[in-house]
Amino acid sequence: MRSTMLEDPSTLVKPWVTTKDPYARIAYILTYSVAFLGIAASAIRCYCGYKSVSLMTGNLCMVLDEDFNSDTDTTFGPNGNWFREVQLGGYGNGEFEMTTSSSNNSYTSNGYLHITPTLTSNMIGSDAVFNGYTYNLTDCTYNSSNPEVDPGSLNTTDFDAAAYYQSCGAVSNSTTGTIINPVQSARVTTRNSASIRYGRVEVRAKVPRGDWLWPAIWMLPVNNTYGPWPLSGEIDIMESRGNARSYPDQGIDYVRGSLNWGPLSFLNAVSKTFGWWTQRRTDYGEGFHTYALEWTDSFLRIYVDSRLHYMLQLSFNEPFFSRGDFPSVVQNGSEPIVLQNPWVNGTNATPFDQPFYLIINLAVGGTNGWFPDNAGNKPWLDSSPTAMLDFAQAQDSWYPTWGSDGESSSFVVDSVKMWQMC
């Protein structure tokens, strides 16, 4: 007896006896072929990317290993690794702070270096900042911190008496709008203790928080071999702004690395050699980060925490004068200048082929454009002759952002390491 549960054989689907669709096989082959090619291309790209990353080869000899476990007097003493630069002339950037040798502004504590900005009015009173006061830096270091005035240096720049007096003293006068620098801070260097010509630098630090604060980790040449700045170069390992994340021109959530160089004192090609990295959900004032430089005669890399987070990666594959694509004639006011190559006898790395020393500083404000006009309620204009006065008069708007304990506005450094290629 045949079961009634069985279906009629004529209704059963038998795909193995039907004519196969030729396009199905083609689609099958194409799908897996494209997938295979994608995986292969990705692997090749990863391999080529890995091989294209320049790496330092050869030996590295440590020239500085600083953990700041010594007390302040030892750290900055005659046998210490750090030299305080003391000036109030703005360092060529129109900065509003004066840098001091006071332990109020640079000191070590619990294994950290602190660079802390303070108000000058706390020292001399608010009225004196604005009128009727003469402030002299009796320990001004202009003579010893400018390579062009060092006896026996390789530089040819004449001593600038006017720059010396501007760097070491100030007079407040309400009629002319000149004031005493309203903020005191610090700038410390390894000029007398450590420098490298090719090598590696690592600085672990936490940047300060507060409007118009400008922390920097950077390097200058021991000698201005090719001429005054920027002819002999400048390496900026890290620069940042203490302004909040809402600041429209890269606040505390950005850090930047760059090279400054150019054939004339007023012609800087930094726009061709700079970059940055950013934190998307936090900022660089929340914790410590490692800012690093790798530098050889064939490449230079600046990064934060990892090579994957590089701010600048530059191969020395052409001379810097060619890289700059400078015009043959430039105007200095009404005077035309035929541009000469100051590095004509150098290599592709020139001017970055000389010994450089390290600088760590905390600047405040300035008129060189680091804080662009009309951004973030900036209280001064760079072109104004009373820019510093305008900044000081707006103290009620920016000083509260620095915090009340002095800690959040401090540039805190955990360690500094420098290696020389050897």
C-alpha positions as CSV (number, residue, x, y, z in Angstrom):
1,M,0.0,0.0,0.0
2,R,1.5,3.4,-0.9
3,S,1.6,6.0,1.9
4,T,-0.5,9.1,1.4
5,M,2.3,11.1,3.0
6,L,4.5,10.7,0.0
7,E,4.4,13.5,-2.6
8,D,3.9,12.9,-6.2
9,P,7.3,12.2,-7.7
10,S,6.5,14.6,-10.5
11,T,6.5,17.5,-8.1
12,L,9.9,16.9,-6.5
13,V,12.7,19.4,-7.3
14,K,15.8,17.7,-8.6
15,P,18.4,20.4,-9.2
16,W,21.1,17.9,-10.3
17,V,19.1,17.0,-13.3
18,T,18.4,20.5,-14.4
19,T,20.5,22.5,-16.8
20,K,23.1,24.5,-14.9
21,D,23.2,28.3,-15.2
22,P,26.7,29.2,-16.6
23,Y,26.6,32.7,-15.1
24,A,26.3,31.3,-11.6
25,R,29.7,29.6,-12.0
26,I,31.2,32.8,-13.4
27,A,29.7,34.8,-10.5
28,Y,31.2,32.3,-8.0
29,I,34.6,32.5,-9.5
30,L,34.6,36.3,-9.8
31,T,33.4,36.8,-6.2
32,Y,36.2,34.7,-4.7
33,S,38.8,36.0,-7.1
34,V,38.0,39.6,-6.2
35,A,38.2,38.7,-2.5
36,F,41.5,37.0,-3.0
37,L,42.9,40.0,-4.9
38,G,41.7,42.4,-2.2
39,I,43.5,40.4,0.5
40,A,46.6,40.1,-1.6
41,A,46.6,43.8,-2.4
42,S,46.1,44.7,1.3
43,A,49.1,42.4,2.2
44,I,51.3,44.0,-0.4
45,R,50.3,47.5,0.7
46,C,51.0,46.7,4.4
47,Y,54.4,45.2,3.4
48,C,55.3,48.2,1.2
49,G,54.2,50.6,4.0
50,Y,56.3,48.7,6.5
51,K,59.4,48.8,4.2
52,S,58.9,52.5,3.5
53,V,59.2,53.5,7.1
54,S,62.7,54.9,7.7
55,L,64.3,53.4,10.8
56,M,67.4,54.4,12.6
57,T,70.3,52.0,12.1
58,G,73.6,51.9,13.9
59,N,74.4,52.6,17.6
60,L,72.9,55.2,19.8
61,C,74.9,56.5,22.8
62,M,73.0,58.2,25.6
63,V,74.1,61.8,26.3
64,L,71.3,62.7,28.8
65,D,69.1,60.6,31.1
66,E,67.1,63.0,33.3
67,D,64.4,61.8,35.7
68,F,64.3,65.0,37.8
69,N,64.8,63.2,41.1
70,S,67.4,65.8,42.2
71,D,66.3,68.9,44.1
72,T,65.8,72.2,42.4
73,D,69.2,73.6,43.3
74,T,71.0,70.6,42.0
75,T,69.0,70.4,38.8
76,F,69.8,74.0,37.9
77,G,73.1,74.3,39.7
78,P,76.6,74.5,38.2
79,N,76.8,70.8,37.7
80,G,73.2,70.3,36.8
81,N,71.8,69.4,33.4
82,W,69.6,72.4,33.0
83,F,70.3,76.1,32.4
84,R,67.6,78.7,33.0
85,E,67.4,81.4,30.4
86,V,66.4,84.8,31.9
87,Q,65.0,87.4,29.6
88,L,61.9,89.6,29.0
89,G,62.3,90.7,25.4
90,G,59.8,88.2,23.9
91,Y,62.4,85.9,22.2
92,G,61.6,87.2,18.7
93,N,57.9,86.2,19.0
94,G,56.6,89.2,21.0
95,E,55.8,86.8,23.9
96,F,54.2,88.5,26.9
97,E,56.0,86.6,29.7
98,M,59.4,87.1,31.2
99,T,61.5,84.0,31.9
100,T,63.1,83.9,35.4
101,S,65.5,81.9,37.5
102,S,63.0,81.8,40.3
103,S,61.9,78.6,41.9
104,N,58.4,80.0,41.7
105,N,58.5,79.4,37.9
106,S,60.8,76.3,37.5
107,Y,61.4,73.7,40.2
108,T,61.5,69.9,40.7
109,S,59.1,68.0,43.0
110,N,58.4,64.3,43.4
111,G,60.4,63.4,40.3
112,Y,58.9,66.0,38.0
113,L,60.0,69.3,36.5
114,H,57.4,72.0,36.8
115,I,57.3,75.1,34.7
116,T,54.7,77.3,36.3
117,P,53.4,80.7,35.1
118,T,52.8,83.3,37.8
119,L,51.6,86.9,37.7
120,T,54.2,89.7,37.9
121,S,51.7,91.7,39.9
122,N,52.1,89.2,42.7
123,M,55.7,90.4,42.9
124,I,55.6,94.2,42.3
125,G,51.9,95.1,42.5
126,S,49.4,95.7,39.7
127,D,49.9,99.5,39.5
128,A,53.7,99.0,38.9
129,V,53.0,96.7,36.0
130,F,51.2,99.5,34.2
131,N,52.9,102.7,35.1
132,G,56.0,104.2,36.7
133,Y,58.2,101.2,37.4
134,T,61.6,100.1,36.1
135,Y,62.2,96.4,36.1
136,N,65.7,95.1,35.6
137,L,66.7,91.4,35.3
138,T,69.9,91.5,37.3
139,D,70.5,87.8,36.3
140,C,69.7,88.3,32.6
141,T,71.3,85.7,30.5
142,Y,71.1,87.4,27.1
143,N,74.9,87.3,26.7
144,S,75.2,83.6,27.5
145,S,72.1,82.3,25.8
146,N,72.6,83.9,22.3
147,P,75.2,82.0,20.3
148,E,76.1,85.1,18.2
149,V,77.6,86.8,21.3
150,D,79.6,83.8,22.6
151,P,83.4,84.3,22.5
152,G,84.9,82.0,20.0
153,S,81.6,81.0,18.4
154,L,81.4,80.2,14.7
155,N,78.9,83.0,14.2
156,T,79.4,86.3,12.6
157,T,76.4,88.3,13.8
158,D,77.4,91.4,15.6
159,F,76.3,92.0,19.2
160,D,73.0,93.9,19.3
161,A,73.1,96.4,22.2
162,A,69.5,97.4,21.7
163,A,68.3,93.8,21.8
164,Y,70.3,93.3,25.0
165,Y,68.7,96.2,26.8
166,Q,65.2,95.2,25.5
167,S,65.8,91.6,26.8
168,C,67.0,92.6,30.2
169,G,64.9,95.5,31.4
170,A,61.5,97.2,30.9
171,V,59.8,100.4,32.0
172,S,56.0,100.8,32.5
173,N,54.5,104.0,31.2
174,S,50.8,104.6,30.9
175,T,51.3,107.4,28.4
176,T,53.2,105.3,25.9
177,G,51.3,102.1,26.7
178,T,54.4,100.2,27.6
179,I,54.2,97.8,30.6
180,I,56.2,95.3,32.5
181,N,55.6,91.8,31.2
182,P,52.5,90.7,33.1
183,V,53.5,87.0,33.5
184,Q,56.6,85.3,34.8
185,S,57.5,81.8,33.5
186,A,60.6,79.8,32.7
187,R,62.7,78.5,29.8
188,V,65.3,75.8,30.5
189,T,67.9,74.4,28.1
190,T,70.7,71.8,27.8
191,R,72.9,74.2,25.9
192,N,75.7,73.8,28.5
193,S,75.3,70.1,29.1
194,A,74.0,68.1,26.2
195,S,73.5,68.4,22.4
196,I,73.3,65.9,19.6
197,R,74.0,65.8,15.9
198,Y,71.7,63.1,14.6
199,G,70.1,60.8,17.2
200,R,67.0,60.5,19.3
201,V,65.1,62.6,21.9
202,E,62.3,61.5,24.1
203,V,60.4,63.8,26.5
204,R,57.6,62.6,28.6
205,A,55.4,65.5,29.6
206,K,51.9,66.9,30.4
207,V,51.0,70.1,28.7
208,P,49.5,73.0,30.7
209,R,45.8,74.1,30.6
210,G,44.8,77.7,30.3
211,D,44.1,80.3,27.6
212,W,47.1,81.7,25.7
213,L,49.6,79.3,27.3
214,W,52.2,78.1,24.7
215,P,54.2,75.1,25.8
216,A,57.1,73.9,23.6
217,I,59.8,71.3,23.4
218,W,62.3,72.2,20.8
219,M,65.9,72.5,19.6
220,L,68.3,75.1,18.4
221,P,71.8,74.8,16.9
222,V,74.7,75.2,19.3
223,N,76.3,77.5,16.8
224,N,74.6,79.5,14.0
225,T,76.8,77.9,11.5
226,Y,74.8,79.0,8.5
227,G,73.7,82.4,9.9
228,P,71.1,83.8,12.3
229,W,67.6,82.3,12.7
230,P,66.2,80.6,10.7
231,L,69.2,80.1,8.4
232,S,70.7,77.5,10.8
233,G,67.4,75.8,11.5
234,E,65.0,75.0,14.4
235,I,63.5,71.7,15.3
236,D,60.1,71.9,17.1
237,I,59.4,68.5,18.7
238,M,56.2,69.7,20.3
239,E,54.2,72.9,20.5
240,S,50.7,73.3,21.7
241,R,48.1,75.8,23.0
242,G,46.5,75.6,26.4
243,N,43.2,76.9,25.1
244,A,40.2,74.6,25.5
245,R,39.1,72.0,22.9
246,S,36.5,74.6,21.7
247,Y,39.3,76.9,20.5
248,P,38.9,77.2,16.7
249,D,42.6,77.1,15.8
250,Q,43.8,73.9,17.5
251,G,43.6,74.0,21.2
252,I,44.9,71.6,23.9
253,D,43.7,68.6,22.0
254,Y,46.4,69.2,19.3
255,V,50.2,69.0,19.3
256,R,52.3,70.1,16.5
257,G,55.8,69.3,15.2
258,S,57.8,71.4,12.6
259,L,61.1,72.5,11.2
260,N,61.9,76.2,10.8
261,W,64.4,77.1,8.1
262,G,64.9,79.7,5.5
263,P,67.6,81.7,3.6
264,L,66.7,85.1,5.2
265,S,65.8,86.2,8.7
266,F,62.3,87.2,7.4
267,L,61.8,84.2,5.1
268,N,60.8,81.1,7.0
269,A,59.7,78.0,5.1
270,V,58.1,76.3,8.1
271,S,54.8,76.0,6.2
272,K,56.4,73.3,4.0
273,T,57.6,71.2,7.0
274,F,55.0,70.9,9.7
275,G,52.2,68.6,10.9
276,W,50.1,67.7,13.9
277,W,48.3,65.0,15.8
278,T,45.1,65.3,17.7
279,Q,43.1,63.5,20.5
280,R,39.5,63.0,19.5
281,R,37.9,62.3,22.9
282,T,40.4,63.9,25.4
283,D,43.3,66.3,25.3
284,Y,47.0,66.4,26.0
285,G,46.6,68.1,29.4
286,E,44.8,65.1,30.8
287,G,48.0,63.0,31.2
288,F,51.6,62.4,30.2
289,H,52.6,61.7,26.6
290,T,56.0,60.9,25.1
291,Y,57.1,63.4,22.5
292,A,59.9,62.0,20.3
293,L,62.4,62.9,17.6
294,E,64.3,60.5,15.4
295,W,66.9,62.3,13.3
296,T,69.6,61.0,10.9
297,D,71.4,62.3,7.9
298,S,68.7,60.8,5.6
299,F,65.4,61.5,7.5
300,L,63.7,63.2,10.4
301,R,60.6,62.0,12.3
302,I,58.6,63.7,15.0
303,Y,55.8,61.8,16.8
304,V,53.8,61.5,19.9
305,D,53.7,58.1,21.8
306,S,54.0,55.9,18.7
307,R,55.5,56.2,15.2
308,L,52.0,55.7,14.0
309,H,51.2,59.1,15.5
310,Y,53.8,61.0,13.6
311,M,53.4,64.8,13.3
312,L,56.2,65.2,10.8
313,Q,58.1,62.6,8.7
314,L,60.6,64.0,6.3
315,S,63.1,62.3,4.0
316,F,66.1,64.4,3.2
317,N,65.8,63.5,-0.5
318,E,66.5,67.0,-1.9
319,P,68.3,70.1,-0.8
320,F,66.3,72.4,1.5
321,F,66.9,75.4,-0.9
322,S,65.2,73.4,-3.6
323,R,62.5,72.2,-1.2
324,G,61.7,75.8,-0.4
325,D,61.0,76.8,-4.0
326,F,62.1,80.3,-3.1
327,P,61.8,83.2,-5.6
328,S,65.0,84.4,-7.2
329,V,64.4,88.0,-5.9
330,V,62.6,89.1,-2.7
331,Q,61.6,92.5,-1.4
332,N,62.8,93.8,1.9
333,G,60.6,96.9,2.1
334,S,61.5,98.8,-1.0
335,E,64.9,97.1,-1.5
336,P,65.1,94.1,-3.8
337,I,67.3,91.2,-2.6
338,V,68.8,88.6,-5.0
339,L,68.3,85.4,-3.0
340,Q,71.5,83.4,-2.3
341,N,71.6,79.8,-1.2
342,P,73.2,79.8,2.3
343,W,73.5,76.0,2.3
344,V,75.1,75.7,-1.2
345,N,78.1,73.7,0.2
346,G,76.0,71.5,2.4
347,T,74.1,68.2,2.0
348,N,70.4,67.4,1.6
349,A,70.2,67.5,5.4
350,T,71.6,71.0,5.7
351,P,71.0,73.1,7.8
352,F,69.9,70.1,10.0
353,D,73.4,68.6,10.0
354,Q,74.9,70.4,13.0
355,P,74.7,69.8,16.8
356,F,71.4,71.0,18.4
357,Y,70.5,71.4,22.1
358,L,67.2,71.0,23.8
359,I,64.8,73.7,25.1
360,I,61.7,73.3,27.2
361,N,59.7,76.4,27.9
362,L,56.3,77.8,28.6
363,A,55.5,81.0,26.8
364,V,52.4,83.2,27.1
365,G,50.8,84.9,24.2
366,G,52.8,86.6,21.5
367,T,52.5,88.6,18.3
368,N,54.0,86.2,15.8
369,G,50.7,84.6,14.7
370,W,50.8,81.4,16.9
371,F,47.5,82.7,18.3
372,P,45.7,84.0,15.2
373,D,43.9,87.3,15.4
374,N,40.1,87.2,15.9
375,A,40.1,83.6,17.1
376,G,38.8,82.4,20.4
377,N,38.1,85.9,21.8
378,K,41.8,86.8,21.6
379,P,42.1,90.1,23.5
380,W,44.9,91.6,21.4
381,L,45.9,92.2,17.8
382,D,49.4,91.1,16.7
383,S,50.0,94.4,14.8
384,S,48.9,96.6,17.8
385,P,51.7,98.5,19.5
386,T,49.9,97.9,22.7
387,A,49.4,94.2,22.3
388,M,50.9,93.3,25.7
389,L,48.9,96.0,27.4
390,D,45.7,94.8,25.8
391,F,46.5,91.2,27.0
392,A,47.2,92.4,30.5
393,Q,44.1,94.4,30.8
394,A,42.0,91.3,29.9
395,Q,43.4,89.4,32.8
396,D,40.0,88.7,34.3
397,S,39.0,86.8,31.1
398,W,42.1,84.5,30.8
399,Y,43.6,84.1,34.3
400,P,40.6,82.1,35.7
401,T,41.1,79.5,32.9
402,W,44.6,78.7,34.4
403,G,43.1,77.2,37.5
404,S,43.5,78.2,41.1
405,D,46.2,75.7,42.3
406,G,48.9,76.4,39.8
407,E,49.0,72.7,38.9
408,S,46.8,72.6,35.8
409,S,48.6,75.6,34.3
410,S,52.0,74.0,34.8
411,F,54.0,72.4,32.1
412,V,55.1,69.2,33.9
413,V,57.9,67.0,32.6
414,D,58.5,63.5,33.9
415,S,61.7,62.6,32.0
416,V,64.1,63.6,29.2
417,K,66.3,61.3,27.3
418,M,68.8,62.2,24.5
419,W,70.9,59.8,22.4
420,Q,73.6,60.6,19.9
421,M,74.3,58.4,16.9
422,C,77.7,56.9,17.5
